Amino acid sequence: MKTQQKVALKGSYRMAPEKTELKKVDPEKFIEVTVRIRRKKSIDEALASGQTISREDYEKEFGASQEDADAVETYAQEHHLTTVEVHLARRSVILKGKISDFAEAFAVDLHGIESEPGVQTRIRTGDIHVPTNLEAIITGVFGFDERPAARPMFQIYKQENKIVDHAAAPSAYTADQLAKIYGFPTGVTGKGQSIAIIELGGGYKTVDITNYFKSLGIKKPTVKAVSVDGGKNAPTTPDSADGEVLLDIEVAGAVAPEATIVVYFAPNTDQGFLDAITKAVHDTTNKPSVVSISWGSAEVNWTQQAMTNFNESFKAAALLGVTICVAAGDAGSSDGVTDGKVHVDFPASSPYALACGGTKLTTDGSNKITSETVWHAASDSATGGGVSDFFPLPDYQANAKIPVSLNTNFKGRGLPDVAGDADPSTGYKVLVDGQQYVIGGTSAVAPLMAGLLALINQQKGKPVGFINPTLYSTPNLCRDITSGDNKTTQTKTGYAAGKGWDACTGWGVLSKLP
């Protein structure tokens, strides 16, 4: 096998965590890696036209070419790597082989770190390299680095730092109550719709779902689990990711009980996250029309290749008529980063995602809204929102008076787009691992919006798909939230609500579409 000239894959550079001892990895260990390859042709023109196409037609017209996939497979075979799967619509070639062979094929530096006592995690440092003849074909390579890619955006309501039963919470709602309070469409139940939920850990017990919906007097939704990259429905404890999983299912299901809810479980890595999204978007069996994502991390924590490939998968969803609802974050303007700067959460910052911010909702005894303000409960507990430092301002936001980035003056994508109840003190009554809790966070708003869109899709008889252009051309579809801020940086820098679009609650609370 002759040595081929290689070049660094654009946007693939990664650094090691600070003050971390790098250890050797077992070169004989087998791993799986996802290689993303280009489309046959750009979809930008089709997106601009506003058309949607079927999943089958998408693969034929805009998926990867068999020739490109063959070229990747040929190169892999030359380095003793085998093919696990080729999926042209997902533009993914999944390869398996020894770490030593992958290291040679892609000229990557892999190390082990002790992520917690006795647990070694594989990380990648520097760039990924690809042969020059595949430089134009390969858009990303994922699976070398096992660092957690995202965190779940949920917060369990506590008193004096202790989790309490929802009966002890000062104010809380079930999602079906919120649907009535917000004026969601009536006479529809989500029948015929499929809602995809992406989960990167945790799990659910069927008995919880059965008992929860029985307590609400609502028909239990059909819930399916799909394994991605070895991820499984694996419930553990209420304060683990189980809280996220059950919150997502119970909120979406209470709003749209006759929708089918398909939960895609994947490892919490950039590979697992991306593969779960592409699996859901291009699922020709379950055919979801809405995807709910309540996981994310600040843009600075992602590689450029990851953000680009996630965004491209969301562009595909837009052309397929699939709406992507994403939590905007639960740590305010800092998004949990301690450098004193403002940050937005990804994947909510993708221009092709419906970014969902959070409010604090107060109602009277008859469930009429008495006030609704920006969720900002504590120094580090608030809705995410701000301006992307990576994605340029999309055309649909041209007239929304989006500010420039407070960090760089970059004219970027502003988020969120919409908002809903998220403050844990006015949160959602849920059942997790047999225990009743109140959970908040923008985590809850993503499935709330997913449920709403399932209702609207049924009402209209077709999926509404990528709704952002409609929102920004018809802002009166939302009830404006004008009070509060999300300033959680050490310097109290951030954003405040006001009339019209703002970087705390977007246009406000959505309840209908034209």
Backbone torsions as a table, in degrees:
resi	resn	phi	psi	omega
1	MET	NA	118.6	-178.9
2	LYS	-81.7	150.4	179.8
3	THR	-72.7	130.4	179.9
4	GLN	-104.0	143.7	177.7
5	GLN	-66.9	136.5	-178.2
6	LYS	-123.3	155.9	176.3
7	VAL	-128.9	154.9	178.9
8	ALA	-68.4	134.5	177.5
9	LEU	-73.9	124.2	-175.1
10	LYS	-55.7	129.6	175.3
11	GLY	78.2	11.3	-174.7
12	SER	-94.4	-5.6	-172.4
13	TYR	-62.6	135.1	175.9
14	ARG	-135.2	147.7	177.1
15	MET	-106.7	157.0	174.0
16	ALA	-76.6	151.7	174.5
17	PRO	-59.3	146.7	-179.9
18	GLU	-63.9	146.3	174.6
19	LYS	52.7	44.2	-179.5
20	THR	-121.7	132.4	177.5
21	GLU	-79.7	125.8	179.9
22	LEU	-90.4	131.5	-178.7
23	LYS	-118.0	167.0	178.8
24	LYS	-75.3	150.8	173.8
25	VAL	-108.0	157.6	-179.6
26	ASP	-73.6	111.6	-176.8
27	PRO	-66.9	-17.0	-177.9
28	GLU	-90.8	-6.1	-178.6
29	LYS	-69.7	139.5	177.3
30	PHE	-90.0	136.3	177.2
31	ILE	-134.9	165.6	174.2
32	GLU	-116.1	140.0	-176.6
33	VAL	-131.0	138.6	177.8
34	THR	-100.6	120.7	176.3
35	VAL	-103.0	119.7	178.7
36	ARG	-92.4	135.5	-178.4
37	ILE	-123.7	162.1	-171.5
38	ARG	-66.8	163.7	171.9
39	ARG	-77.0	162.1	172.8
40	LYS	-62.5	-39.0	178.6
41	LYS	-156.4	163.5	-178.4
42	SER	-64.8	147.4	176.1
43	ILE	-103.9	3.7	-173.8
44	ASP	-60.9	-41.3	-179.3
45	GLU	-65.2	-42.1	179.0
46	ALA	-65.1	-39.5	178.0
47	LEU	-63.9	-42.6	-178.4
48	ALA	-62.0	-28.3	-179.4
49	SER	-76.0	-15.7	-179.6
50	GLY	82.5	4.1	-179.2
51	GLN	-76.0	159.8	169.9
52	THR	-127.2	154.3	-179.5
53	ILE	-134.3	167.3	-179.9
54	SER	-75.5	162.6	177.6
55	ARG	-63.0	-36.9	-179.5
56	GLU	-66.6	-44.1	179.3
57	ASP	-69.4	-32.9	177.6
58	TYR	-60.0	-46.8	-178.4
59	GLU	-60.7	-41.9	-178.8
60	LYS	-66.1	-39.0	-171.8
61	GLU	-96.3	-37.7	-170.6
62	PHE	-123.7	-2.1	176.6
63	GLY	-70.3	-177.1	175.3
64	ALA	-74.0	156.6	177.8
65	SER	-85.2	151.3	176.8
66	GLN	-64.0	-33.0	179.5
67	GLU	-62.8	-42.4	178.5
68	ASP	-66.0	-41.7	178.2
69	ALA	-62.7	-40.5	179.0
70	ASP	-62.9	-38.8	-179.7
71	ALA	-63.9	-40.8	177.8
72	VAL	-66.1	-43.8	-180.0
73	GLU	-63.1	-40.2	178.7
74	THR	-60.7	-45.1	178.5
75	TYR	-62.9	-42.1	179.5
76	ALA	-60.7	-44.5	-178.6
77	GLN	-63.0	-33.4	177.4
78	GLU	-63.7	-21.5	-179.6
79	HIS	-110.9	24.0	173.9
80	HIS	65.8	25.7	176.6
81	LEU	-100.0	146.3	-179.1
82	THR	-113.1	157.9	-179.0
83	THR	-92.6	126.5	175.2
84	VAL	-88.7	-43.4	-176.4
85	GLU	-160.8	144.6	169.2
86	VAL	-123.0	124.8	178.9
87	HIS	-129.9	107.1	-172.3
88	LEU	-70.6	-35.5	178.0
89	ALA	-65.8	-40.9	178.8
90	ARG	-79.2	-6.0	-179.7
91	ARG	55.5	42.8	-173.3
92	SER	-129.4	131.5	170.0
93	VAL	-116.9	115.7	-178.2
94	ILE	-99.0	123.2	-175.5
95	LEU	-113.9	153.1	178.0
96	LYS	-131.6	142.8	177.4
97	GLY	175.4	-177.3	178.9
98	LYS	-74.5	148.4	176.9
99	ILE	-55.0	-40.8	-179.0
100	SER	-61.6	-37.5	179.9
101	ASP	-73.3	-39.0	175.4
102	PHE	-64.0	-41.5	-179.7
103	ALA	-60.2	-37.6	178.2
104	GLU	-72.6	-43.4	-175.8
105	ALA	-66.1	-38.2	-174.4
106	PHE	-115.9	9.5	176.9
107	ALA	45.8	54.6	-178.8
108	VAL	-108.5	148.7	175.2
109	ASP	-101.2	112.9	-178.5
110	LEU	-112.3	140.4	-177.9
111	HIS	-139.4	167.4	171.9
112	GLY	-111.1	143.5	171.7
113	ILE	-129.2	153.7	176.5
114	GLU	-87.8	96.5	-175.9
115	SER	-72.4	-28.3	171.9
116	GLU	-155.5	161.5	-174.2
117	PRO	-49.5	120.0	177.1
118	GLY	81.7	0.7	-178.0
119	VAL	-116.9	121.4	178.5
120	GLN	-101.8	132.7	178.6
121	THR	-116.4	135.7	178.6
122	ARG	-82.6	133.2	176.1
123	ILE	-129.2	162.5	177.1
124	ARG	-117.9	139.8	174.7
125	THR	-123.6	151.4	-179.5
126	GLY	78.2	-154.8	-176.0
127	ASP	-98.5	159.0	164.3
128	ILE	-91.2	141.2	179.7
129	HIS	-118.9	141.4	179.5
130	VAL	-127.0	153.3	178.5
131	PRO	-65.3	150.4	-175.5
132	THR	-59.6	-31.3	-179.4
133	ASN	-73.0	-12.9	177.6
134	LEU	-110.3	3.2	-175.6
135	GLU	-58.0	-41.2	-178.9
136	ALA	-79.7	-15.6	-175.2
137	ILE	-90.9	-44.0	-174.8
138	ILE	-85.8	125.2	179.3
139	THR	-103.8	-14.3	179.6
140	GLY	-175.1	151.8	176.1
141	VAL	-133.3	124.9	-172.8
142	PHE	-131.1	141.3	176.9
143	GLY	128.8	-9.7	178.2
144	PHE	-75.6	-32.8	-172.5
145	ASP	-107.3	127.0	-177.1
146	GLU	-101.1	7.1	179.6
147	ARG	-59.0	141.3	176.9
148	PRO	-55.6	130.1	-176.2
149	ALA	-86.0	-28.6	-170.3
150	ALA	-151.8	167.5	174.8
151	ARG	-123.7	150.2	177.1
152	PRO	-75.1	140.5	-174.0
153	MET	-95.1	48.7	178.4
154	PHE	-119.9	152.7	177.8
155	GLN	-136.2	122.4	178.3
156	ILE	-80.7	133.0	179.2
157	TYR	-66.9	132.9	-178.6
158	LYS	-131.4	154.6	170.6
159	GLN	-122.9	124.1	-176.8
160	GLU	53.3	43.5	177.7
161	ASN	64.4	18.7	177.5
162	LYS	-119.4	135.7	176.3
163	ILE	-68.6	134.6	-178.1
164	VAL	-122.5	157.0	173.1
165	ASP	-61.9	149.1	-175.2
166	HIS	-65.4	-16.8	176.9
167	ALA	-66.1	-23.2	-179.1
168	ALA	-89.5	-8.2	-179.3
169	ALA	-74.6	142.8	-177.3
170	PRO	-65.2	-32.4	-179.1
171	SER	-157.4	131.9	179.9
172	ALA	-159.3	158.1	-175.3
173	TYR	-136.5	156.4	164.0
174	THR	-93.6	157.9	-174.7
175	ALA	-64.4	-30.9	177.8
176	ASP	-69.0	-32.0	173.2
177	GLN	-64.4	-44.1	179.2
178	LEU	-63.2	-35.8	178.2
179	ALA	-59.9	-38.7	177.7
180	LYS	-72.3	-43.9	-179.6
181	ILE	-60.3	-42.0	-178.2
182	TYR	-82.3	-10.0	178.3
183	GLY	78.0	37.5	176.0
184	PHE	-63.7	158.8	-179.3
185	PRO	-55.7	141.0	176.9
186	THR	-109.0	164.4	179.7
187	GLY	81.2	3.1	175.5
188	VAL	-130.9	153.1	-173.6
189	THR	-131.2	5.6	-175.0
190	GLY	85.6	7.9	-177.6
191	LYS	-58.6	134.7	-179.9
192	GLY	84.8	-3.6	-178.6
193	GLN	-102.5	154.9	177.0
194	SER	-126.2	125.8	179.4
195	ILE	-108.6	123.0	175.6
196	ALA	-92.5	137.7	175.6
197	ILE	-124.1	128.0	179.7
198	ILE	-95.8	125.8	178.2
199	GLU	-129.5	137.2	-177.9
200	LEU	-114.6	31.9	179.4
201	GLY	158.0	171.2	178.0
202	GLY	72.7	-164.6	-179.1
203	GLY	-179.1	-175.5	-179.9
204	TYR	-134.3	153.7	172.3
205	LYS	-108.5	132.4	-177.5
206	THR	-57.2	-34.3	-179.1
207	VAL	-62.0	-35.6	177.2
208	ASP	-64.0	-44.8	-179.2
209	ILE	-64.4	-43.4	178.3
210	THR	-59.5	-50.5	-176.7
211	ASN	-68.4	-35.8	-178.6
212	TYR	-64.5	-50.2	-176.7
213	PHE	-73.1	-26.9	173.3
214	LYS	-64.3	-39.9	-180.0
215	SER	-66.5	-27.2	178.7
216	LEU	-86.7	-12.4	-175.3
217	GLY	70.7	30.1	-178.5
218	ILE	-117.4	143.8	176.6
219	LYS	-59.6	132.9	-179.8
220	LYS	-68.4	130.5	178.3
221	PRO	-72.0	158.6	171.7
222	THR	-76.9	124.4	-178.3
223	VAL	-121.8	127.6	178.2
224	LYS	-119.8	147.5	175.1
225	ALA	-111.7	132.1	177.7
226	VAL	-119.8	127.8	179.3
227	SER	-87.8	131.9	177.4
228	VAL	-126.2	126.8	177.3
229	ASP	54.4	33.5	178.8
230	GLY	86.7	-2.7	175.8
231	GLY	-66.8	146.8	-176.1
232	LYS	-139.9	159.5	170.0
233	ASN	-70.9	103.0	-172.3
234	ALA	-135.0	77.9	-179.9
235	PRO	-66.0	144.8	179.0
236	THR	-129.6	-82.6	-178.1
237	THR	-132.1	158.1	-175.3
238	PRO	-59.1	-35.5	-176.8
239	ASP	-88.4	7.5	173.6
240	SER	-88.6	-164.0	177.7
241	ALA	-65.2	-9.1	174.1
242	ASP	-55.4	-36.5	179.4
243	GLY	-59.1	-39.3	178.0
244	GLU	-68.3	-47.4	-175.6
245	VAL	-60.5	-49.6	-178.0
246	LEU	-69.5	-37.2	175.7
247	LEU	-57.0	-49.6	-177.5
248	ASP	-60.9	-47.3	-178.3
249	ILE	-65.7	-46.5	-174.5
250	GLU	-70.9	-33.9	177.8
251	VAL	-70.9	-52.0	-179.8
252	ALA	-61.2	-41.0	-177.5
253	GLY	-70.0	-33.6	179.1
254	ALA	-70.9	-29.7	177.8
255	VAL	-79.9	-41.9	-176.4
256	ALA	-129.4	73.2	-170.9
257	PRO	-65.8	-21.2	-179.3
258	GLU	-97.9	5.6	172.5
259	ALA	-77.7	152.9	171.1
260	THR	-87.7	128.3	-179.0
261	ILE	-106.2	120.8	-177.7
262	VAL	-113.6	118.0	-175.8
263	VAL	-103.4	118.5	-178.8
264	TYR	-97.7	109.1	-178.6
265	PHE	-94.9	127.7	-179.3
266	ALA	-141.8	159.1	175.0
267	PRO	-63.5	151.1	179.8
268	ASN	-83.1	71.8	174.1
269	THR	-135.1	166.1	178.3
270	ASP	-64.0	-33.1	175.9
271	GLN	-65.1	-49.7	-178.5
272	GLY	-61.0	-44.1	-179.1
273	PHE	-61.4	-50.1	-178.7
274	LEU	-65.1	-43.2	-179.8
275	ASP	-64.0	-35.4	177.6
276	ALA	-65.2	-41.4	179.6
277	ILE	-64.6	-48.4	-178.5
278	THR	-66.9	-33.3	176.9
279	LYS	-62.5	-44.4	-179.1
280	ALA	-68.5	-47.5	-176.0
281	VAL	-61.8	-37.3	-175.7
282	HIS	-104.8	20.8	-179.0
283	ASP	-74.2	106.6	-178.1
284	THR	-84.3	-4.8	177.0
285	THR	-90.4	-54.6	-176.4
286	ASN	-89.5	-23.5	174.3
287	LYS	47.0	58.3	178.4
288	PRO	-63.6	142.7	175.5
289	SER	-102.6	-9.4	178.2
290	VAL	-140.2	140.3	174.5
291	VAL	-121.4	130.7	178.6
292	SER	-110.9	125.9	-179.4
293	ILE	-127.5	119.8	-178.9
294	SER	-116.3	24.9	178.8
295	TRP	-122.1	147.2	177.3
296	GLY	-178.3	-179.4	178.7
297	SER	-159.2	159.2	-178.7
298	ALA	-57.4	145.6	-178.3
299	GLU	-52.7	-35.7	-177.2
300	VAL	-65.2	-15.3	-179.2
301	ASN	-88.3	-3.1	-175.7
302	TRP	-108.0	152.2	169.1
303	THR	-78.9	156.8	177.1
304	GLN	-64.3	-35.8	179.7
305	GLN	-64.3	-33.5	178.6
306	ALA	-68.1	-50.6	-178.1
307	MET	-61.8	-38.4	179.1
308	THR	-65.8	-44.2	-178.1
309	ASN	-72.1	-36.1	173.7
310	PHE	-61.5	-47.2	-178.1
311	ASN	-60.7	-39.2	178.0
312	GLU	-65.3	-34.1	177.5
313	SER	-69.6	-32.2	176.5
314	PHE	-72.3	-33.0	174.8
315	LYS	-62.7	-40.9	176.6
316	ALA	-60.7	-42.7	178.9
317	ALA	-59.2	-41.9	-179.8
318	ALA	-60.1	-42.3	-179.8
319	LEU	-69.8	-25.9	178.4
320	LEU	-85.8	-3.5	-178.7
321	GLY	78.9	27.6	-179.5
322	VAL	-106.7	126.7	177.8
323	THR	-88.3	133.0	178.6
324	ILE	-106.9	111.0	179.2
325	CYS	-101.0	124.7	-174.5
326	VAL	-132.2	133.3	176.2
327	ALA	-62.9	136.9	-175.1
328	ALA	-86.9	-4.6	178.2
329	GLY	117.8	156.7	-175.1
330	ASP	-128.4	17.8	179.7
331	ALA	-123.8	26.8	174.3
332	GLY	65.8	-153.4	-173.3
333	SER	-68.8	-19.8	178.3
334	SER	-83.0	-22.4	-175.1
335	ASP	51.0	34.0	175.2
336	GLY	81.7	1.9	178.7
337	VAL	-92.4	135.8	-170.1
338	THR	-102.1	26.0	-178.5
339	ASP	-91.2	4.4	179.2
340	GLY	83.1	-3.8	-179.5
341	LYS	-98.0	166.2	175.9
342	VAL	-87.1	147.6	-178.9
343	HIS	-142.8	148.6	172.4
344	VAL	-112.0	159.0	-175.1
345	ASP	-92.7	141.9	174.1
346	PHE	-116.4	138.5	19.1
347	PRO	-89.8	6.9	179.1
348	ALA	-60.4	-27.6	-176.3
349	SER	-77.5	-5.5	175.1
350	SER	-61.2	133.8	178.1
351	PRO	-63.0	-15.3	-178.5
352	TYR	-101.4	10.3	174.4
353	ALA	-104.2	149.7	169.3
354	LEU	-90.2	101.0	-175.8
355	ALA	-79.6	128.4	-170.7
356	CYS	-111.4	111.5	178.9
357	GLY	-92.6	-177.2	-171.7
358	GLY	-127.2	149.0	178.6
359	THR	-126.7	168.7	168.0
360	LYS	-109.9	121.3	-173.0
361	LEU	-109.4	131.5	175.2
362	THR	-123.3	132.5	178.8
363	THR	-128.4	164.8	176.7
364	ASP	-93.0	-170.3	-176.8
365	GLY	-64.5	-20.5	179.8
366	SER	-102.2	17.4	178.8
367	ASN	61.7	33.8	170.1
368	LYS	-96.5	140.4	-176.4
369	ILE	-69.1	125.0	175.0
370	THR	-101.2	-29.2	173.0
371	SER	-161.5	152.8	173.3
372	GLU	-148.8	119.8	-175.1
373	THR	-128.0	174.9	176.4
374	VAL	-62.2	137.0	174.4
375	TRP	-72.6	116.6	173.8
376	HIS	-152.8	90.4	-171.8
377	ALA	-91.7	-27.2	-176.0
378	ALA	-157.0	-178.0	-176.1
379	SER	-61.0	-27.4	-179.1
380	ASP	-127.0	18.5	-177.9
381	SER	-126.5	98.4	-176.9
382	ALA	-163.7	164.3	178.7
383	THR	-65.2	142.3	171.5
384	GLY	-75.4	164.2	178.5
385	GLY	158.0	156.1	-179.2
386	GLY	154.6	-145.7	-176.2
387	VAL	-129.5	130.9	-179.2
388	SER	-64.7	141.8	171.4
389	ASP	-97.8	6.2	-177.9
390	PHE	-122.2	-45.9	-176.3
391	PHE	-92.9	126.4	178.5
392	PRO	-64.8	162.0	177.2
393	LEU	-59.1	121.1	178.3
394	PRO	-74.3	157.5	-177.1
395	ASP	-57.1	-37.5	-175.3
396	TYR	-67.3	-16.2	178.4
397	GLN	-98.6	7.9	-173.3
398	ALA	-57.7	-33.5	-176.2
399	ASN	-107.7	14.0	-174.9
400	ALA	-92.9	3.6	179.0
401	LYS	58.1	46.7	176.7
402	ILE	-71.7	128.2	178.1
403	PRO	-71.1	163.3	173.3
404	VAL	-78.3	164.7	178.7
405	SER	-59.2	132.0	178.1
406	LEU	-69.7	-17.3	179.1
407	ASN	-85.2	-47.5	-167.4
408	THR	-124.8	-3.6	-173.1
409	ASN	65.0	15.0	176.9
410	PHE	-67.1	137.8	178.3
411	LYS	-87.8	86.6	-170.2
412	GLY	-111.9	175.7	177.4
413	ARG	-63.4	128.2	178.4
414	GLY	-94.0	145.8	177.5
415	LEU	-147.7	154.8	9.1
416	PRO	-84.4	-176.9	176.0
417	ASP	-101.1	-39.2	-179.4
418	VAL	-138.5	175.8	-179.9
419	ALA	-150.6	168.5	176.4
420	GLY	-165.7	174.4	-177.3
421	ASP	-53.3	127.6	-178.1
422	ALA	-144.0	-16.0	-178.9
423	ASP	-62.9	126.4	-179.5
424	PRO	-57.0	-28.5	-179.6
425	SER	-75.2	-12.5	172.6
426	THR	-128.0	38.4	-167.8
427	GLY	-85.1	-152.1	-169.1
428	TYR	-110.2	130.4	175.8
429	LYS	-76.9	121.9	-178.4
430	VAL	-136.1	165.6	175.6
431	LEU	-119.4	118.8	-176.7
432	VAL	-129.7	119.8	178.9
433	ASP	50.0	42.3	176.4
434	GLY	81.9	-0.8	-177.7
435	GLN	-113.0	143.1	178.8
436	GLN	-91.8	127.5	-179.4
437	TYR	-135.6	167.0	166.0
438	VAL	-111.8	125.0	-178.7
439	ILE	-125.4	137.7	175.9
440	GLY	-124.5	-158.7	-175.5
441	GLY	103.3	156.9	177.1
442	THR	-65.0	-12.9	168.5
443	SER	-47.1	-39.7	-176.0
444	ALA	-77.2	-26.8	-175.6
445	VAL	-73.5	-35.4	178.7
446	ALA	-59.8	-51.6	177.8
447	PRO	-69.2	-27.0	175.8
448	LEU	-62.3	-46.2	178.2
449	MET	-67.7	-35.8	177.8
450	ALA	-62.4	-42.0	176.6
451	GLY	-62.8	-44.1	177.7
452	LEU	-58.2	-46.2	-177.8
453	LEU	-67.0	-31.7	174.3
454	ALA	-63.4	-39.8	176.5
455	LEU	-63.4	-45.5	-179.0
456	ILE	-65.1	-39.8	178.5
457	ASN	-61.1	-41.9	177.3
458	GLN	-65.3	-43.2	-178.2
459	GLN	-60.4	-41.2	-176.9
460	LYS	-85.1	-16.7	-179.1
461	GLY	78.8	10.3	176.9
462	LYS	-161.7	154.9	-179.5
463	PRO	-71.2	138.9	179.4
464	VAL	-81.1	-21.3	172.5
465	GLY	65.8	-134.9	-175.4
466	PHE	-75.1	100.0	-170.5
467	ILE	-94.1	-5.1	-175.2
468	ASN	-56.2	-46.8	177.9
469	PRO	-58.0	-38.2	178.5
470	THR	-65.3	-43.3	178.9
471	LEU	-58.2	-45.2	-174.0
472	TYR	-78.8	-19.1	174.9
473	SER	-91.4	-14.4	-179.3
474	THR	-136.1	64.7	-172.8
475	PRO	-63.9	-19.0	-179.9
476	ASN	-73.1	2.6	172.8
477	LEU	-68.8	-19.5	-177.1
478	CYS	-110.2	151.3	173.2
479	ARG	-90.0	117.4	-171.7
480	ASP	-67.8	138.5	173.8
481	ILE	-109.2	121.2	-168.4
482	THR	-119.4	4.3	-175.3
483	SER	-127.7	136.6	175.1
484	GLY	114.5	174.1	178.8
485	ASP	-149.4	173.1	179.9
486	ASN	-125.7	31.8	-173.7
487	LYS	-77.5	102.5	-178.3
488	THR	-122.5	5.0	177.8
489	THR	-72.5	163.2	179.9
490	GLN	-61.5	-26.4	-179.4
491	THR	-97.2	9.7	-179.3
492	LYS	58.1	37.7	175.4
493	THR	-94.7	142.4	-179.9
494	GLY	167.2	-144.7	-169.8
495	TYR	-134.4	151.9	178.7
496	ALA	-122.0	151.5	176.9
497	ALA	-74.6	157.5	176.6
498	GLY	-167.3	-176.0	179.9
499	LYS	-66.9	138.0	-178.7
500	GLY	83.1	-160.4	-179.2
501	TRP	-67.4	139.6	171.8
502	ASP	-143.8	164.0	-173.8
503	ALA	-86.4	25.4	173.1
504	CYS	-117.3	-45.9	-177.1
505	THR	-129.9	12.4	179.5
506	GLY	61.1	-131.5	176.8
507	TRP	-82.3	-13.5	-179.9
508	GLY	117.8	-150.8	-173.3
509	VAL	-92.0	121.6	-179.4
510	LEU	-92.1	138.6	176.3
511	SER	-136.6	-7.1	-177.2
512	LYS	-158.2	168.0	171.7
513	LEU	-134.6	153.9	-178.1
514	PRO	-68.2	NA	NA
